[in-house]
Amino acid sequence: MFFHILNIITPIFLVVAAGYIAVRQNFLTNDIVDGLMKFTLLFAIPCLLFNATSTMNLSTAYDWRLMLAFYCGATLSFILASLIAWKRFDRPPGEAVAVGFGGLFSNLVLIGLPISERAWGTEQITPVYAIISLHAPYCYLIGITTMELLRSDGRSLLATAQVVVKSMFRNSMMIGIGLGFLVNFSGVTLPETITDATTLLAKAALPTALFGLGGVLVRYKMADSLSEAGSIALISLFVHPTLTWIVCQLLGVEDHLMRVVVLIAAMAPGMNAYMFATLYQRGQGTIASLVLLATAVSVVSVSFWLWLMM
């Protein structure tokens, strides 16, 4: 089993490491990586999400038990991470929310999808796409609402919500998901030339995302508030999946579904956590350390959860 787990995760993190080394050793510039990530996020991943949502069986993909298990775990992890930042590390409430957001927003697309696909197979990970379709709207709703209720400066909750809602409607991944749902609900059969084109782009999504993620990680410095970042990483990598597993047990979720949702709950915080901190200009240094630290540690933590779920 040990070698089977290594066979699942090693290629994923080797591609991430290749991107990191390529930029670190100046084989590629930041501008090239930015271009690669733009292609990935604006075209390849939206096509991947479009293909998945346009063909998925919605009645089985959106299992309320899986949604409840994942998002209960995420919400409780957010509350715990925010409380630790506030009480243990003496953060002001607004900063505590920004840091706590790192315990809420997992890197489901760039890391969760490729690992899940290698671990369980394409046919078994339909629930992952369902969870991804709600992930950004839910997390930003929770994060923004909490931030605006607790902070004492800046624009109103309504003004901030308007900015974020507009940005989400312009987000290429949300557009891909939305168009996929439109095709799914309408029952329209797309011409083969279109589906072949989106499939070609979708095939490029995961390798370019992993390589680009490695290149982007060079910009993060693991130097600020390491003890705090380590505490939040522990919540993200271990507490969130543990809570998800507990809720799955309580709801009687079948093993083949439970292992899928528990594994993606164990993903490290993604770049969206840093974007949220930047939006409010709070806790960016800690979140940068968190993203880099948690991504590195997830080599071990993901292996642990794979071993436990197999």
C-alpha positions in Angstrom: 0.0 0.0 0.0 2.9 2.4 0.8 4.1 2.2 -2.8 0.6 2.5 -4.2 0.1 5.8 -2.2 3.5 7.0 -3.4 2.5 6.3 -6.9 -0.6 8.4 -6.5 0.9 11.5 -4.9 4.5 11.6 -6.2 3.8 12.6 -9.8 1.5 15.4 -8.5 4.1 17.0 -6.3 6.9 16.4 -8.7 5.1 18.6 -11.3 4.6 21.2 -8.6 8.3 21.0 -7.7 9.3 21.2 -11.3 7.4 24.5 -11.6 9.0 25.8 -8.4 12.5 24.9 -9.5 12.0 26.3 -13.0 11.2 29.7 -11.6 13.6 29.5 -8.6 16.5 28.7 -10.9 15.4 31.4 -13.4 14.7 28.9 -16.2 11.3 30.7 -16.4 10.4 34.3 -15.5 7.5 35.3 -13.4 5.9 36.8 -16.5 5.9 33.4 -18.2 4.4 31.7 -15.2 1.7 34.4 -15.0 0.9 33.8 -18.7 0.7 30.0 -18.0 -1.6 30.6 -15.0 -3.8 32.9 -17.1 -4.2 30.3 -19.7 -4.9 27.6 -17.1 -7.4 29.7 -15.1 -9.1 31.5 -18.0 -9.4 28.6 -20.5 -8.2 25.2 -19.5 -9.8 24.8 -16.0 -13.1 26.4 -17.1 -13.3 23.9 -19.9 -12.6 21.1 -17.5 -15.4 22.3 -15.1 -17.7 22.9 -18.1 -17.3 19.3 -19.3 -17.9 17.9 -15.9 -21.0 20.0 -15.0 -22.6 19.7 -18.4 -22.5 15.8 -18.3 -22.8 15.0 -14.6 -25.9 13.4 -13.1 -27.1 16.2 -10.9 -29.4 14.1 -8.8 -26.5 11.9 -7.6 -23.7 14.4 -7.7 -25.4 16.8 -5.3 -25.7 14.4 -2.4 -26.8 16.7 0.5 -24.9 14.5 3.0 -21.6 15.1 1.2 -22.3 18.8 1.0 -23.2 19.0 4.7 -20.2 17.0 5.7 -17.7 19.0 3.7 -19.1 22.5 4.5 -19.8 21.7 8.2 -16.1 20.7 8.4 -15.0 23.8 6.5 -17.2 26.2 8.6 -16.1 24.8 12.0 -12.5 24.9 10.8 -12.9 28.6 9.9 -14.4 29.3 13.3 -11.6 27.5 15.1 -8.9 29.0 13.1 -10.3 32.5 13.6 -10.6 32.0 17.3 -7.0 30.7 17.6 -5.7 33.8 15.6 -7.8 36.1 17.9 -7.3 34.5 21.3 -4.0 32.7 21.0 -2.1 35.0 18.8 -3.8 38.3 19.9 -5.0 39.3 16.4 -7.6 42.0 16.1 -11.0 40.5 15.0 -10.6 41.6 11.4 -7.1 40.1 11.1 -8.3 37.0 12.8 -11.0 36.5 10.2 -8.4 36.9 7.4 -6.1 34.4 8.9 -9.0 32.1 9.8 -10.1 32.1 6.1 -7.0 29.9 5.5 -8.8 27.2 7.4 -11.9 27.6 5.3 -10.7 27.8 1.7 -9.1 24.6 0.5 -7.2 24.2 -2.8 -9.7 22.0 -4.4 -9.0 22.8 -8.1 -5.3 23.0 -8.4 -4.4 20.2 -6.0 -7.7 18.4 -5.0 -8.8 17.5 -8.5 -5.6 15.9 -9.7 -5.0 13.9 -6.5 -8.6 12.7 -6.4 -8.5 11.7 -10.0 -5.3 9.7 -9.5 -6.6 8.2 -6.3 -10.2 7.2 -7.1 -10.5 7.5 -10.9 -12.4 10.0 -13.1 -15.7 8.1 -12.7 -15.7 8.3 -8.9 -15.0 12.1 -8.4 -18.3 13.6 -9.6 -19.0 14.8 -6.0 -15.8 16.8 -6.2 -17.1 18.9 -9.1 -20.3 19.4 -7.2 -18.5 20.7 -4.1 -16.2 22.9 -6.3 -19.3 24.5 -7.9 -20.4 25.9 -4.5 -17.0 26.4 -2.9 -16.0 29.9 -3.9 -19.6 31.4 -3.4 -20.0 29.7 0.0 -16.5 30.5 1.3 -16.6 34.2 0.2 -20.1 34.6 1.6 -19.0 33.3 5.0 -15.7 35.2 5.0 -17.0 38.5 3.8 -20.1 38.5 6.1 -17.9 37.7 9.2 -15.3 40.2 8.2 -17.7 43.0 7.7 -19.6 42.3 11.0 -16.4 42.3 13.0 -14.1 44.9 11.5 -14.5 48.5 12.4 -13.3 50.3 9.3 -13.7 50.3 5.6 -16.6 50.1 3.3 -20.0 48.6 4.1 -21.0 45.0 3.9 -23.2 45.7 0.9 -20.5 47.6 -1.0 -18.0 44.8 -0.4 -20.5 42.1 -1.3 -21.3 43.9 -4.6 -17.6 44.0 -5.5 -17.2 40.3 -4.8 -20.4 39.2 -6.5 -19.4 41.1 -9.6 -15.9 39.5 -9.6 -17.4 36.1 -9.2 -19.8 36.6 -12.1 -16.7 37.6 -14.1 -14.7 34.7 -12.9 -13.9 32.3 -15.7 -14.3 29.2 -13.6 -17.7 30.3 -12.4 -18.7 31.0 -16.0 -17.5 27.5 -17.0 -19.6 26.0 -14.3 -22.6 28.1 -15.1 -22.5 27.3 -18.8 -22.1 23.6 -17.9 -25.2 23.7 -15.8 -27.1 25.5 -18.6 -26.2 22.8 -21.1 -27.1 20.1 -18.5 -30.5 21.6 -17.6 -31.4 22.3 -21.2 -30.6 18.8 -22.5 -28.9 20.3 -25.5 -26.4 18.1 -27.3 -23.4 20.1 -28.4 -21.7 19.5 -31.7 -18.8 17.0 -31.5 -16.4 19.7 -32.8 -17.1 21.8 -29.7 -16.9 19.0 -27.2 -13.6 17.8 -28.8 -12.2 21.3 -28.5 -13.2 21.7 -24.8 -11.8 18.3 -24.1 -8.5 19.2 -25.6 -8.3 22.3 -23.5 -9.5 20.4 -20.4 -6.7 17.8 -20.8 -4.1 20.6 -20.4 -5.8 21.9 -17.2 -4.3 19.8 -14.4 -0.6 19.6 -15.5 -0.4 23.3 -16.3 -2.2 24.1 -13.0 0.3 22.1 -11.0 3.3 23.4 -12.8 2.1 27.0 -12.6 1.2 26.5 -8.9 4.9 25.5 -8.2 6.1 28.6 -10.1 3.7 30.9 -8.1 4.8 29.4 -4.7 8.3 30.9 -5.3 6.8 34.3 -4.5 5.6 33.2 -1.0 8.0 33.6 1.8 7.8 31.3 4.8 9.1 33.8 7.3 6.1 35.5 9.0 4.3 34.1 12.0 5.4 30.5 11.5 3.8 29.3 14.7 0.5 30.8 13.8 0.7 29.6 10.2 1.5 26.1 11.5 -1.6 26.1 13.7 -3.8 27.1 10.9 -2.1 24.5 8.6 -2.9 21.8 11.2 -6.6 22.8 11.1 -6.7 22.8 7.4 -4.8 19.5 6.8 -6.2 17.5 9.7 -9.1 19.1 11.6 -11.2 19.8 8.5 -11.0 16.2 7.1 -11.5 14.8 10.6 -14.7 16.8 11.1 -15.9 15.9 7.6 -15.3 12.2 8.4 -17.3 12.5 11.7 -20.2 14.1 9.9 -20.1 11.4 7.2 -20.2 8.8 9.9 -23.2 10.4 11.6 -25.1 10.7 8.3 -24.3 7.1 7.2 -22.4 8.1 4.1 -21.2 5.1 2.1 -17.5 4.4 2.2 -16.8 5.0 -1.5 -18.3 8.4 -1.2 -16.9 9.3 2.2 -13.3 8.7 1.1 -13.7 11.1 -1.8 -15.1 14.0 0.3 -12.7 13.4 3.2 -9.6 13.5 0.9 -10.5 16.8 -0.7 -11.2 18.2 2.7 -7.6 17.5 3.5 -6.2 19.8 0.8 -4.0 22.8 1.8 -5.2 26.4 1.6 -5.0 27.8 -1.9 -4.2 31.2 -3.4 -7.7 32.4 -2.8 -6.9 32.6 0.9 -4.1 35.0 0.1 -6.4 36.9 -2.3 -9.0 37.3 0.5 -6.3 38.6 2.9 -5.1 41.0 0.2 -8.7 42.2 -0.4 -8.8 43.4 3.2 -5.1 44.2 3.6 -4.9 42.0 6.7 -2.7 39.1 7.6 -1.1 38.7 4.2 2.3 37.7 5.6 0.8 34.9 7.8 -1.4 33.6 4.9 1.6 33.6 2.5 3.5 31.5 5.1 0.5 29.3 5.5 0.0 28.6 1.8 3.7 27.6 1.4 3.9 25.6 4.6 0.7 23.7 4.2 1.4 22.9 0.6 4.8 21.4 1.6 3.4 19.5 4.6 0.4 18.2 2.5 2.8 15.7 0.8 2.8 13.9 4.2 -0.8 14.7 5.3 -2.4 13.7 2.0 -0.5 10.4 2.1 -1.8 9.8 5.6 -5.4 10.4 4.6 -5.0 8.2 1.5 -3.7 5.4 3.7 -6.6 5.9 6.1 -9.3 5.9 3.4 -8.0 2.9 1.4 
